[in-house]
Amino acid sequence: MRRFFVSARELWQRHPVALGLSVTFTLSLLLRWLYLQSAPDRAWPFSIFFYGDARFFHTYALEHVRGTEGPATLPYHPPLFPWLLGVLYRVLGEPQGNAYPYKLCLAALSAATVALSWAWWRKLLGTAWSLVGAALFASSFGWLVLSTTYSNEVLYAFFLSATLALVLRHKAGPTWGGAALLGLVMGLGSLTRAEHLYLWPFLLAWAWLYRGSTPLPALAIRWGAAVLVCGLVLAPWTVRNAKVLGELNANTPTLEPLPVLAPVTAYGPINFAMANHARATGGFTPDSVNQLGQEGHLDVANPAQRKLLLHGYAVGLEWMREHPADAARLWSTKLSRWLDGLSLGLGASNLPSGLSGARAPVDLFVPEGTSLKWPLLVLLVAGAALSLTRPWRELSLLTLVVLHRALITVAFFGYTRGLLTIFPALVPLLLLPLVVLTARRPALATRVPALVVALLLLLWVEAGALALGAPRGFMASGSTDRTSGKLIQDDWVRIWPR
């Protein structure tokens, strides 16, 4: 046994990164697989804890594989995740009533994101605390759910982590190869979630502030090259969107034409209007679409919808100007719903928050009666503040990512899953206050994280015990369809263990 530990120590000393990547990936995938084994929804393309856009992703992927895409429709969803799903359908075969193989592939992608994040967290937090971060990311209940369902957050988190790794690596100015790779990753991330494109100003501002002795002209040329590559990645989809929007304009000649320039999607104006009005709840609500007619489906020939597609920003801003107090309260509600992501616990049982709660429309389950949210928010604010100090200023890039997402949330919808999406940036900021506290006592700097990791590994034991039993049962209640009597998945659903 002693010889085993000596060999393991020598292996770690010789190949720390390779071994760390292997361990974090393997353990992350193992926990996701164990979670799936005990889940009653493991064969469904969605989860009882998150429905989202699973139906659209499945339908789009099938049409893409079969070559049966219908007539031109408004570019509303970024295309990369359903394309990835289509690739899985080609390789593994089309679904035959069982989504388990595809969900396992997405779980592997999420596990790779954990491993990639650990690799660059190690340089920021040190090996010990970066392993704590990887264990928290791997065992996050929210991520156990998102990584085992048809969720574009799985793909986006990978690109976000890769983006941050590249920017931190090339903070003094990217090489030509680094600029090309960063532009590629930014382009692919934007084709997964459109708001990723608007990270550019934040990344460039951080690069300028912390450029060191790099001459500004050289820095501008290299970063400009990265932006150019990103534009080239988006170009084919932008051209396709221009063609589609041109066709839609030709089919509705009596209405005001839609702008044909849409690098990723055309949903910005209408989403802004739906998110900011007198009856807005802070999250997405089906009623705000249904009231526009067409039974909640977007139709560019519908005058009410056409107005919002064209002038949604002006409509939303006008309401804000006329009702500033209501707008401020709405912003607070949006941020609160976004910060509900901190309420989610750890492991297959969502400890200590539990598995009773509610799922908002197209959003993630939020447990009821949890006390995690506010203490973790204090840690997050403290971490963001510490990131602005000289010893930890590299982490200010992560603070800018959180700020970017907060601004997106205030402008549009307050999604709990939106906070989970930025986990690669969030986790180091949550840990930073603990890193600073233990750094003053060298003994604690290694013992505390080692103890935390050991305790977190008990979550794998719990998941294994659950996987050996029968799938867990849950009850759900909410609005039902008048015809079929089934739950309306795009409305509020309350969930509790059976």
C-alpha positions as CSV (number, residue, x, y, z in Angstrom):
1,M,0.0,0.0,0.0
2,R,2.8,2.4,0.9
3,R,4.5,1.6,-2.5
4,F,1.2,2.4,-4.2
5,F,1.0,5.9,-2.6
6,V,4.7,6.5,-3.4
7,S,4.1,5.6,-7.1
8,A,1.0,7.8,-7.2
9,R,2.9,10.7,-5.7
10,E,5.7,10.3,-8.3
11,L,3.2,10.1,-11.1
12,W,1.5,13.3,-9.9
13,Q,4.9,15.1,-9.7
14,R,5.8,14.0,-13.2
15,H,2.4,14.6,-15.0
16,P,0.2,16.7,-12.7
17,V,-1.9,18.3,-15.5
18,A,-2.5,15.1,-17.4
19,L,-3.3,13.2,-14.2
20,G,-5.6,16.0,-13.0
21,L,-7.5,16.2,-16.2
22,S,-8.0,12.4,-16.2
23,V,-9.2,12.3,-12.6
24,T,-11.5,15.3,-12.8
25,F,-13.0,14.1,-16.1
26,T,-13.5,10.5,-14.9
27,L,-15.0,11.3,-11.6
28,S,-17.3,14.0,-13.2
29,L,-18.6,11.5,-15.8
30,L,-19.0,8.8,-13.2
31,L,-21.2,11.0,-11.0
32,R,-23.3,12.0,-14.0
33,W,-23.7,8.4,-15.0
34,L,-24.7,7.4,-11.5
35,Y,-27.2,10.2,-11.4
36,L,-28.7,9.0,-14.6
37,Q,-29.0,5.5,-13.3
38,S,-31.3,6.6,-10.5
39,A,-33.3,9.2,-12.5
40,P,-36.8,8.3,-13.6
41,D,-36.3,10.4,-16.7
42,R,-33.1,8.9,-18.0
43,A,-34.7,7.7,-21.3
44,W,-36.5,11.0,-21.9
45,P,-35.0,13.8,-24.0
46,F,-35.8,16.2,-21.2
47,S,-35.7,16.1,-17.4
48,I,-38.5,16.5,-14.8
49,F,-36.2,19.2,-13.3
50,F,-35.6,21.0,-16.6
51,Y,-37.7,21.0,-19.8
52,G,-36.3,24.0,-21.7
53,D,-36.2,23.8,-25.5
54,A,-35.7,20.0,-25.6
55,R,-38.6,19.5,-28.0
56,F,-37.3,22.1,-30.5
57,F,-33.7,20.8,-30.3
58,H,-34.9,17.2,-31.0
59,T,-37.1,18.2,-33.9
60,Y,-34.5,20.5,-35.5
61,A,-31.8,17.7,-35.1
62,L,-34.1,15.2,-36.8
63,E,-34.9,17.5,-39.7
64,H,-31.3,18.3,-40.1
65,V,-30.3,14.6,-40.2
66,R,-33.1,13.6,-42.6
67,G,-32.8,16.7,-44.8
68,T,-36.5,17.5,-44.3
69,E,-36.2,21.1,-43.1
70,G,-39.4,23.0,-43.8
71,P,-39.9,26.5,-45.3
72,A,-37.8,29.4,-44.1
73,T,-38.6,30.5,-40.5
74,L,-37.4,33.3,-38.4
75,P,-33.9,32.6,-37.0
76,Y,-34.9,32.4,-33.4
77,H,-32.5,29.8,-31.9
78,P,-28.8,29.6,-32.2
79,P,-28.0,26.5,-34.4
80,L,-24.9,24.8,-32.9
81,F,-26.4,22.7,-30.2
82,P,-29.1,21.1,-32.4
83,W,-26.4,20.5,-35.0
84,L,-24.4,18.7,-32.4
85,L,-27.4,16.7,-31.5
86,G,-27.9,15.9,-35.2
87,V,-24.3,14.6,-35.3
88,L,-25.1,12.3,-32.4
89,Y,-28.2,11.1,-34.2
90,R,-26.1,10.3,-37.3
91,V,-23.4,8.5,-35.4
92,L,-25.6,6.6,-32.9
93,G,-28.7,6.3,-35.0
94,E,-32.0,8.2,-34.6
95,P,-33.8,7.9,-31.3
96,Q,-36.0,4.9,-30.9
97,G,-37.9,6.0,-27.8
98,N,-34.8,6.2,-25.7
99,A,-32.6,9.3,-25.3
100,Y,-30.2,7.6,-22.9
101,P,-27.2,7.2,-25.3
102,Y,-27.3,10.9,-26.3
103,K,-27.7,12.1,-22.7
104,L,-24.6,10.1,-21.8
105,C,-22.7,11.8,-24.6
106,L,-23.8,15.2,-23.3
107,A,-22.7,14.1,-19.8
108,A,-19.3,13.3,-21.2
109,L,-19.1,16.8,-22.7
110,S,-20.0,18.4,-19.3
111,A,-17.4,16.2,-17.6
112,A,-14.8,17.5,-20.2
113,T,-15.9,21.1,-19.2
114,V,-15.2,20.3,-15.5
115,A,-11.7,19.0,-16.4
116,L,-10.9,21.9,-18.7
117,S,-12.0,24.4,-16.0
118,W,-9.8,22.7,-13.4
119,A,-6.8,23.0,-15.7
120,W,-6.9,26.8,-15.8
121,W,-8.4,27.2,-12.3
122,R,-5.2,25.5,-11.0
123,K,-3.1,28.5,-12.1
124,L,-5.5,31.0,-10.4
125,L,-6.3,29.2,-7.1
126,G,-3.5,26.6,-6.7
127,T,-3.9,22.8,-7.0
128,A,-5.7,22.2,-3.8
129,W,-8.4,24.7,-4.1
130,S,-8.8,24.1,-7.8
131,L,-9.6,20.5,-7.0
132,V,-12.3,21.7,-4.5
133,G,-13.7,23.8,-7.4
134,A,-13.7,20.8,-9.7
135,A,-15.5,18.7,-7.1
136,L,-18.1,21.4,-6.6
137,F,-18.7,21.8,-10.4
138,A,-18.9,18.0,-10.8
139,S,-21.3,17.5,-8.0
140,S,-23.5,20.5,-8.5
141,F,-27.1,19.3,-8.7
142,G,-28.0,21.9,-11.2
143,W,-25.2,20.7,-13.5
144,L,-26.2,17.0,-12.9
145,V,-29.6,18.0,-14.3
146,L,-28.4,20.2,-17.2
147,S,-25.7,17.8,-18.3
148,T,-28.1,14.9,-18.6
149,T,-30.8,16.5,-20.7
150,Y,-31.1,18.3,-24.1
151,S,-29.7,21.6,-22.9
152,N,-27.5,24.0,-25.0
153,E,-26.0,25.2,-21.7
154,V,-23.9,22.0,-21.8
155,L,-22.2,23.0,-25.0
156,Y,-22.0,26.7,-24.1
157,A,-20.3,26.1,-20.7
158,F,-17.5,24.3,-22.6
159,F,-17.0,27.3,-24.9
160,L,-17.1,29.8,-22.1
161,S,-14.5,27.8,-20.1
162,A,-12.3,27.6,-23.3
163,T,-12.7,31.3,-23.9
164,L,-11.6,32.3,-20.4
165,A,-8.7,29.8,-20.5
166,L,-7.4,31.4,-23.8
167,V,-7.9,35.0,-22.6
168,L,-6.0,34.3,-19.4
169,R,-3.2,32.5,-21.2
170,H,-2.8,35.4,-23.7
171,K,-3.4,38.3,-21.3
172,A,-0.3,40.1,-22.5
173,G,-1.5,39.8,-26.1
174,P,-2.4,36.6,-28.1
175,T,0.0,35.0,-30.5
176,W,-1.3,34.7,-34.0
177,G,-2.3,31.1,-33.3
178,G,-3.9,32.1,-30.0
179,A,-5.8,34.9,-31.7
180,A,-7.2,32.4,-34.3
181,L,-8.2,29.9,-31.7
182,L,-9.8,32.5,-29.5
183,G,-11.8,33.9,-32.5
184,L,-12.9,30.3,-33.4
185,V,-14.0,29.6,-29.8
186,M,-15.8,32.9,-29.5
187,G,-17.6,32.3,-32.8
188,L,-18.7,28.8,-31.9
189,G,-19.8,30.0,-28.4
190,S,-21.9,32.7,-30.1
191,L,-23.5,30.1,-32.4
192,T,-24.5,28.3,-29.2
193,R,-25.8,31.2,-27.2
194,A,-26.1,34.6,-28.9
195,E,-25.2,36.7,-25.9
196,H,-21.7,35.2,-26.0
197,L,-20.9,37.5,-28.9
198,Y,-21.4,40.5,-26.5
199,L,-18.6,39.3,-24.3
200,W,-16.1,40.9,-26.7
201,P,-16.3,44.4,-25.1
202,F,-15.6,42.9,-21.7
203,L,-12.8,40.8,-22.8
204,L,-11.1,43.7,-24.7
205,A,-11.6,46.1,-21.8
206,W,-9.8,43.6,-19.5
207,A,-7.0,43.0,-22.0
208,W,-6.4,46.7,-22.3
209,L,-6.4,47.3,-18.5
210,Y,-4.0,44.5,-17.8
211,R,-1.9,44.6,-21.0
212,G,1.3,45.2,-19.0
213,S,4.2,46.4,-21.2
214,T,2.8,45.2,-24.5
215,P,2.7,48.1,-27.0
216,L,-0.9,49.1,-27.7
217,P,-0.6,48.9,-31.5
218,A,0.6,45.3,-31.4
219,L,-2.1,44.4,-28.9
220,A,-4.8,46.0,-31.1
221,I,-3.6,44.0,-34.2
222,R,-3.7,40.7,-32.4
223,W,-7.0,41.2,-30.7
224,G,-8.4,42.6,-34.0
225,A,-7.4,39.4,-35.7
226,A,-9.3,37.4,-33.0
227,V,-12.4,39.4,-33.6
228,L,-12.0,39.0,-37.4
229,V,-11.8,35.2,-37.1
230,C,-14.9,35.2,-34.9
231,G,-16.7,37.2,-37.7
232,L,-15.5,34.6,-40.3
233,V,-16.9,31.8,-38.2
234,L,-20.3,33.6,-38.0
235,A,-20.3,34.6,-41.7
236,P,-22.0,31.5,-43.2
237,W,-24.8,31.6,-40.7
238,T,-25.2,35.3,-41.1
239,V,-25.5,34.9,-44.9
240,R,-28.0,32.1,-44.4
241,N,-30.1,34.4,-42.0
242,A,-30.0,37.3,-44.5
243,K,-31.4,35.0,-47.2
244,V,-34.1,33.7,-44.9
245,L,-35.1,37.2,-43.7
246,G,-35.1,38.4,-47.3
247,E,-37.5,35.6,-48.2
248,L,-39.8,36.5,-45.3
249,N,-39.8,40.1,-46.4
250,A,-40.7,39.0,-49.9
251,N,-43.6,37.0,-48.6
252,T,-45.0,39.9,-46.6
253,P,-44.5,42.9,-49.0
254,T,-47.2,45.1,-47.4
255,L,-45.5,45.1,-44.0
256,E,-42.4,47.0,-42.8
257,P,-39.3,44.9,-43.8
258,L,-37.3,43.0,-41.2
259,P,-33.6,43.9,-41.1
260,V,-31.7,41.2,-42.9
261,L,-28.5,41.5,-40.8
262,A,-28.7,38.9,-38.0
263,P,-25.3,37.4,-37.1
264,V,-26.9,34.7,-34.8
265,T,-30.6,35.3,-34.2
266,A,-33.3,37.9,-34.6
267,Y,-35.0,37.5,-31.2
268,G,-33.4,40.4,-29.4
269,P,-36.1,43.1,-29.9
270,I,-39.1,40.8,-29.3
271,N,-37.5,39.2,-26.2
272,F,-36.7,42.6,-24.8
273,A,-40.3,43.7,-25.2
274,M,-41.7,40.5,-23.7
275,A,-39.3,40.9,-20.7
276,N,-40.2,44.5,-20.0
277,H,-43.8,45.4,-19.7
278,A,-46.5,45.9,-17.0
279,R,-47.4,42.2,-16.7
280,A,-43.8,40.9,-16.8
281,T,-42.9,38.5,-14.0
282,G,-39.1,38.6,-14.3
283,G,-39.0,35.3,-16.2
284,F,-40.4,34.0,-19.4
285,T,-44.1,33.5,-19.4
286,P,-46.1,31.9,-22.1
287,D,-48.9,34.4,-21.8
288,S,-46.7,37.2,-23.1
289,V,-46.4,35.3,-26.3
290,N,-50.0,34.0,-26.4
291,Q,-51.5,37.4,-26.2
292,L,-49.8,38.3,-29.5
293,G,-52.0,35.8,-31.3
294,Q,-51.1,32.7,-33.4
295,E,-51.5,30.5,-30.3
296,G,-48.1,31.5,-29.0
297,H,-46.2,30.8,-32.2
298,L,-44.1,33.4,-33.8
299,D,-45.5,34.6,-37.2
300,V,-43.8,37.4,-39.1
301,A,-47.1,38.1,-40.8
302,N,-48.8,38.9,-37.5
303,P,-48.8,42.7,-37.3
304,A,-48.5,42.7,-33.4
305,Q,-45.5,40.3,-33.5
306,R,-44.0,42.1,-36.5
307,K,-44.0,45.4,-34.5
308,L,-42.1,43.8,-31.6
309,L,-39.7,42.0,-33.9
310,L,-38.8,45.4,-35.4
311,H,-39.3,47.9,-32.5
312,G,-39.2,45.7,-29.4
313,Y,-36.3,47.6,-27.9
314,A,-38.1,51.0,-28.3
315,V,-41.4,49.5,-26.8
316,G,-39.6,48.1,-23.8
317,L,-37.6,51.3,-23.2
318,E,-40.7,53.4,-23.5
319,W,-42.4,51.4,-20.7
320,M,-39.3,51.8,-18.5
321,R,-39.2,55.5,-19.0
322,E,-42.9,55.8,-18.1
323,H,-42.7,53.4,-15.1
324,P,-39.2,53.8,-13.6
325,A,-40.2,52.4,-10.2
326,D,-41.9,49.4,-11.7
327,A,-38.9,48.8,-14.0
328,A,-36.5,48.9,-11.0
329,R,-38.7,46.4,-9.1
330,L,-38.7,44.2,-12.2
331,W,-34.9,44.3,-12.5
332,S,-34.7,43.3,-8.8
333,T,-37.0,40.3,-9.5
334,K,-35.0,39.2,-12.5
335,L,-31.8,39.3,-10.5
336,S,-33.3,37.4,-7.7
337,R,-34.6,34.7,-10.0
338,W,-31.1,34.5,-11.6
339,L,-29.5,34.3,-8.2
340,D,-31.8,31.4,-7.3
341,G,-29.1,29.3,-9.0
342,L,-27.2,29.7,-5.8
343,S,-30.0,27.8,-4.0
344,L,-29.2,24.6,-5.8
345,G,-27.2,22.1,-3.7
346,L,-24.9,19.2,-4.3
347,G,-25.2,15.6,-5.3
348,A,-28.0,13.4,-6.7
349,S,-30.2,14.5,-3.7
350,N,-29.5,18.2,-4.0
351,L,-28.2,18.4,-0.5
352,P,-28.9,20.4,1.7
353,S,-31.7,22.0,-0.4
354,G,-33.8,18.9,-1.2
355,L,-35.9,17.9,-4.1
356,S,-39.2,19.7,-3.4
357,G,-39.7,22.9,-5.3
358,A,-40.9,24.4,-8.5
359,R,-39.8,24.8,-12.1
360,A,-40.5,28.0,-13.9
361,P,-41.3,28.1,-17.7
362,V,-38.3,27.0,-19.7
363,D,-36.1,27.2,-16.6
364,L,-34.4,25.0,-14.1
365,F,-36.0,23.6,-10.9
366,V,-35.5,25.7,-7.8
367,P,-35.9,24.1,-4.3
368,E,-38.2,25.6,-1.7
369,G,-37.1,26.7,1.7
370,T,-33.4,26.7,1.0
371,S,-30.9,28.9,2.9
372,L,-27.9,28.7,0.6
373,K,-28.7,31.6,-1.7
374,W,-27.7,34.6,0.5
375,P,-24.6,33.2,2.2
376,L,-23.3,32.2,-1.2
377,L,-24.1,35.6,-2.6
378,V,-22.0,37.2,0.2
379,L,-19.1,34.9,-0.8
380,L,-19.6,35.9,-4.5
381,V,-19.6,39.6,-3.7
382,A,-16.5,39.2,-1.5
383,G,-14.8,37.2,-4.2
384,A,-15.6,39.8,-6.9
385,A,-14.3,42.6,-4.6
386,L,-11.0,40.6,-3.9
387,S,-10.6,40.1,-7.7
388,L,-10.1,43.9,-8.0
389,T,-7.1,43.9,-5.7
390,R,-3.6,43.5,-7.1
391,P,-2.7,40.0,-5.9
392,W,-5.9,38.5,-7.5
393,R,-6.5,40.9,-10.4
394,E,-6.4,38.1,-13.0
395,L,-9.7,36.9,-11.5
396,S,-11.3,40.2,-12.4
397,L,-11.9,38.7,-15.8
398,L,-14.3,36.3,-14.1
399,T,-16.0,39.2,-12.4
400,L,-16.6,40.8,-15.7
401,V,-18.2,37.6,-17.0
402,V,-20.6,37.6,-14.0
403,L,-21.3,41.3,-14.6
404,H,-22.0,40.6,-18.3
405,R,-24.5,37.9,-17.4
406,A,-26.1,40.1,-14.8
407,L,-26.6,42.9,-17.3
408,I,-28.1,40.4,-19.8
409,T,-30.4,39.2,-17.1
410,V,-31.6,42.7,-16.2
411,A,-32.3,43.5,-19.9
412,F,-34.1,40.2,-20.7
413,F,-35.3,37.3,-18.5
414,G,-34.3,36.2,-15.1
415,Y,-33.3,32.6,-15.6
416,T,-32.0,30.4,-12.8
417,R,-30.2,28.3,-15.4
418,G,-28.4,31.5,-16.5
419,L,-26.3,31.5,-13.3
420,L,-25.4,27.8,-13.8
421,T,-24.3,28.6,-17.3
422,I,-21.4,30.8,-16.0
423,F,-20.1,28.2,-13.5
424,P,-16.6,28.3,-15.0
425,A,-16.4,31.9,-13.9
426,L,-18.5,31.7,-10.8
427,V,-16.8,28.9,-8.8
428,P,-13.4,30.5,-8.5
429,L,-15.0,33.7,-7.2
430,L,-17.0,31.8,-4.6
431,L,-13.8,30.1,-3.4
432,L,-11.5,33.1,-3.5
433,P,-12.4,34.4,0.0
434,L,-11.6,31.0,1.4
435,V,-8.4,30.9,-0.5
436,V,-7.4,34.3,0.9
437,L,-8.3,33.3,4.5
438,T,-6.3,30.0,4.4
439,A,-3.3,31.5,2.6
440,R,-2.2,33.2,5.8
441,R,-1.7,29.8,7.5
442,P,0.2,27.3,5.3
443,A,-1.1,24.3,7.1
444,L,-4.7,25.3,6.5
445,A,-4.0,26.0,2.9
446,T,-3.7,22.3,2.1
447,R,-5.6,20.6,5.0
448,V,-8.9,22.6,4.5
449,P,-9.3,21.9,0.8
450,A,-8.2,18.2,1.3
451,L,-11.0,17.8,4.0
452,V,-13.6,19.5,1.7
453,V,-12.7,17.3,-1.2
454,A,-12.9,14.2,1.0
455,L,-16.4,15.3,2.2
456,L,-17.6,16.0,-1.3
457,L,-16.5,12.6,-2.5
458,L,-19.2,11.1,-0.2
459,L,-21.6,12.5,-2.7
460,W,-20.3,9.8,-5.2
461,V,-21.0,7.2,-2.6
462,E,-24.5,8.4,-2.1
463,A,-25.1,8.5,-5.9
464,G,-23.8,5.0,-6.1
465,A,-26.2,3.7,-3.5
466,L,-29.1,5.4,-5.2
467,A,-28.1,3.9,-8.6
468,L,-28.2,0.4,-7.1
469,G,-31.9,0.8,-6.2
470,A,-35.0,1.4,-8.3
471,P,-35.3,4.8,-10.1
472,R,-36.7,7.4,-7.7
473,G,-40.3,8.6,-8.1
474,F,-41.6,12.1,-8.2
475,M,-44.9,13.9,-8.3
476,A,-45.7,17.0,-10.3
477,S,-48.6,19.4,-10.5
478,G,-49.3,22.4,-12.7
479,S,-51.5,23.7,-15.5
480,T,-52.8,20.9,-17.8
481,D,-53.8,20.8,-21.5
482,R,-57.6,20.8,-21.9
483,T,-57.5,18.2,-24.6
484,S,-55.0,15.6,-23.4
485,G,-55.0,16.4,-19.6
486,K,-51.2,16.4,-19.6
487,L,-49.0,19.0,-17.8
488,I,-48.1,22.0,-19.9
489,Q,-44.3,21.8,-19.7
490,D,-43.8,25.4,-20.6
491,D,-45.7,26.7,-17.6
492,W,-45.0,26.5,-13.8
493,V,-44.6,23.0,-12.5
494,R,-44.3,22.0,-8.9
495,I,-42.3,18.9,-8.1
496,W,-41.8,16.8,-5.0
497,P,-40.5,13.3,-4.2
498,R,-43.1,10.5,-4.2
